[in-house]
Amino acid sequence: MKFAYLLLSTGLLAACYNPSLGETPFRCGTDDPKCPDGYSCHVYSPAEQICEAGSVTVDGGGGGDDGGDLTCNDDSSIEPNDTTGNAWVTPIPSTMPSVSLVQLAICPTTDKDLFRFGVEVNGKNVKATITTDVASGPLLLQVLNGAGATIANGQAVSQTEIVVAVNNLAIGSYYVQVQANGAGVENNYTIDIVTCDGAPCP
């Protein structure tokens, strides 16, 4: 086992792996695949790239300034949700007026995430906020009507938040959509969707 670890550490063993590696992390190889099945290459720094059991790691494309890889969150529990027909159905308004979801990702760059919510009375307002590293890859946040047409685009309000709000909605179904805002962009994010009466949602 020590011998295999040293070979992986120095990149001499590119794609040959002991089939019983267990949970102990080890350095990524230099050629593809960098890790065996069931493991992913987590990039902590250019010199520290570790194979670990679990989540998927992909090339960050247009990622951060250091051009490193992005470790995409595993949001398979809500996938597929890339069209209005298979959008993830929020509990709004059936059981609660808001929802928060964490550890989501736009990966690969062609990915879209759609979240359906309902308006049960005329005049409702909605506000959606995604928290992400805007500098690592811009994401596009939108509200769509029941036909899938865009009715509002989000704006970056800081280096970590993009917000979209629509007031005075009519009864019906709507969607919040998140996607890459540019070719090659992949990024992780969390999302908060809230509906409210009267004044714009806080």
C-alpha positions in Angstrom: 0.0 0.0 0.0 2.8 2.4 0.8 4.4 1.6 -2.5 1.2 2.4 -4.4 0.9 5.7 -2.5 4.4 6.8 -3.4 3.8 5.9 -7.1 0.6 7.9 -7.1 2.3 10.8 -5.3 5.0 11.1 -7.9 2.7 10.5 -10.8 4.6 7.4 -11.9 1.4 5.3 -11.7 -1.1 7.1 -13.8 -4.1 4.8 -14.2 -3.3 1.6 -12.3 -4.9 1.4 -8.9 -5.2 -1.1 -6.1 -8.9 -2.2 -6.2 -9.1 -2.1 -2.4 -7.9 1.4 -1.6 -10.5 2.0 1.1 -11.4 5.4 2.4 -7.8 6.7 2.9 -7.2 9.8 0.7 -4.2 9.6 -1.7 -2.7 11.9 -4.4 -4.3 12.2 -7.8 -2.5 10.7 -10.8 -1.2 12.8 -13.6 -3.2 11.3 -16.5 -6.9 10.6 -17.0 -8.5 9.1 -15.1 -6.8 10.8 -12.2 -8.6 8.6 -9.7 -10.2 5.2 -9.8 -14.0 4.6 -10.0 -15.7 5.8 -6.9 -13.1 8.5 -6.2 -12.8 12.1 -7.3 -9.9 14.4 -7.5 -10.3 17.3 -5.0 -8.0 20.2 -5.8 -7.0 22.1 -2.7 -4.0 23.8 -4.4 -1.9 23.2 -7.5 0.4 21.0 -5.3 -2.3 19.3 -3.2 -4.7 17.3 -5.4 -6.2 14.4 -3.5 -8.3 11.4 -4.6 -11.2 11.0 -2.1 -14.2 8.7 -2.1 -17.5 10.5 -2.8 -18.4 13.6 -4.7 -17.6 14.4 -8.3 -14.8 16.7 -9.4 -14.8 18.4 -12.8 -12.8 20.9 -14.6 -13.9 24.4 -13.6 -13.6 25.8 -17.2 -13.9 29.5 -16.7 -13.3 29.2 -13.0 -11.3 31.3 -10.6 -8.2 33.4 -11.2 -5.9 30.5 -10.4 -7.5 28.5 -13.3 -7.9 25.5 -10.9 -10.5 22.8 -10.9 -14.0 23.2 -9.3 -15.3 20.5 -7.0 -18.9 20.4 -8.0 -21.5 19.9 -5.3 -23.5 16.7 -5.7 -27.1 17.9 -6.3 -28.3 14.6 -7.9 -31.2 14.5 -5.4 -33.0 17.3 -7.3 -31.9 16.3 -10.8 -32.9 16.2 -13.5 -34.5 19.7 -13.3 -33.4 21.4 -16.4 -36.7 22.1 -18.1 -40.1 23.5 -16.9 -41.5 19.9 -17.4 -39.2 18.4 -14.8 -38.5 21.4 -12.6 -38.0 20.6 -8.9 -41.3 21.3 -7.1 -40.9 23.6 -4.1 -43.3 23.5 -1.2 -44.4 27.0 -2.1 -47.3 27.7 -1.4 -48.7 24.3 -0.4 -46.9 24.0 3.0 -44.7 27.1 3.4 -44.0 30.5 1.8 -40.3 30.0 1.3 -37.6 27.4 0.8 -33.8 27.2 1.1 -31.6 24.7 -0.7 -27.8 24.2 -0.2 -25.0 22.4 -2.0 -26.3 22.9 -5.5 -24.2 23.2 -8.7 -24.3 24.3 -12.3 -22.2 21.5 -13.6 -21.5 20.8 -16.5 -21.6 24.3 -18.0 -24.7 23.4 -20.0 -26.6 22.5 -16.8 -29.8 24.4 -15.8 -31.7 24.2 -12.5 -35.3 25.0 -12.4 -37.5 25.3 -9.3 -41.3 25.6 -9.6 -43.4 27.5 -7.1 -47.0 28.6 -7.1 -48.9 31.7 -6.4 -52.4 31.1 -4.8 -53.7 34.7 -4.6 -53.2 37.7 -6.9 -50.7 40.2 -5.8 -48.0 38.0 -4.3 -44.3 39.0 -4.5 -41.3 36.7 -4.9 -37.6 37.1 -4.2 -34.9 34.6 -5.0 -31.3 34.9 -3.9 -28.4 32.7 -4.9 -25.2 32.7 -2.9 -22.1 31.8 -4.9 -18.6 32.9 -5.7 -19.5 35.4 -8.4 -15.9 35.9 -9.4 -15.3 32.2 -10.0 -18.0 32.1 -12.7 -21.1 34.2 -13.2 -24.5 32.5 -12.9 -27.7 33.8 -14.4 -30.7 33.9 -12.1 -34.2 34.4 -13.6 -37.9 34.2 -12.9 -40.0 32.5 -15.6 -43.8 32.6 -16.1 -45.9 29.4 -16.5 -45.1 29.3 -20.2 -41.4 29.4 -19.5 -40.8 33.0 -20.7 -38.4 35.1 -18.7 -40.1 37.9 -16.7 -37.2 39.0 -14.6 -33.4 38.8 -14.5 -31.3 38.8 -11.4 -28.5 41.2 -10.6 -25.3 40.7 -8.6 -25.5 42.7 -5.4 -22.2 41.6 -4.0 -19.3 39.2 -4.8 -21.4 36.4 -3.2 -25.1 37.2 -3.9 -27.3 37.5 -7.0 -30.9 38.6 -6.4 -34.1 38.6 -8.5 -37.5 40.0 -7.4 -40.9 40.2 -9.0 -43.9 42.0 -7.4 -47.6 41.7 -7.9 -47.7 38.2 -9.4 -51.0 36.7 -10.6 -52.3 33.3 -9.6 -50.4 30.6 -11.3 -47.2 28.6 -11.6 -43.8 30.2 -11.9 -40.1 29.0 -12.1 -36.8 30.2 -10.7 -34.1 29.3 -13.1 -30.3 29.2 -12.6 -27.8 28.6 -15.4 -24.3 29.6 -16.5 -24.0 33.2 -17.6 -21.3 32.5 -20.2 -19.5 29.7 -22.0 -17.4 27.4 -19.9 -18.8 28.6 -16.6 -19.4 26.1 -13.7 -20.1 27.1 -10.2 -21.6 25.9 -6.9 -24.4 27.8 -5.1 -27.2 27.9 -2.6 -30.7 29.3 -3.2 -33.4 31.0 -1.1 -36.8 31.5 -2.6 -39.4 33.5 -0.6 -42.9 34.7 -1.4 -44.7 37.4 0.6 -47.7 39.7 0.6 -47.8 43.5 0.4 -44.4 45.2 0.5 -41.5 43.7 -1.5 -40.1 40.5 0.2 -37.2 41.2 2.6 
